[in-house]
């Protein structure tokens, strides 16, 4: 995985979805807010415990994941 210091995975937090710094805010939530027209300030107002760097890293992570390619498994 690329260097994503702010993205955490914990099965006990949000079902193991990628979250920001162990908080109960998923990458998907942040990306969804951006896609819905919210800007950084809006998101930081909604989630005052987040930092601008969290939003940037969530977007970087989502972009990185969107470049993955799924390959079919071949039976042995």
Residue pairs with C-beta under 8 A, 6 or more apart in sequence:
2 60
2 61
2 64
4 57
4 60
4 61
4 64
5 57
6 20
6 21
6 53
6 54
6 57
6 58
7 18
7 19
7 20
7 27
7 57
7 58
7 61
8 18
8 19
8 20
8 21
8 22
9 16
9 17
9 18
9 19
10 16
10 19
10 22
13 19
13 22
13 24
14 24
14 26
17 26
17 27
17 28
18 26
18 27
18 28
18 61
19 25
19 26
19 27
20 26
20 27
20 30
20 50
20 54
20 57
20 58
21 54
23 49
23 50
25 47
25 50
25 54
27 58
27 61
27 62
30 43
30 50
30 54
30 55
30 58
30 59
31 58
31 59
31 62
33 42
33 43
33 46
34 43
34 55
34 59
38 46
40 52
40 55
43 50
43 55
44 50
44 51
44 52
44 55
